[in-house]
C-alpha cells in the first residue's frame, strides 16, 4: 500500500464529516476511476479507500465527483 494513499485515507476518516475541497483533493489523488486498471498508479478503488477511511464507497465517490 502506498503510504500517501494510506495517509489520505486516515485523514479523510478523521475529517469526512466536515466537508470541503481539501477532502475532494485527497480522494482525487488516491482513488482511481472505474476505467483505470490497478497497477497503473498508486491509487486504489473507491471501495478500498472507503474501507481504510471507515466510511462508504458512495461517500468517497461524492467527494470524487
Order of alpha helices (4+ residues) and beta strands (2+ residues): alpha-alpha-alpha-alpha
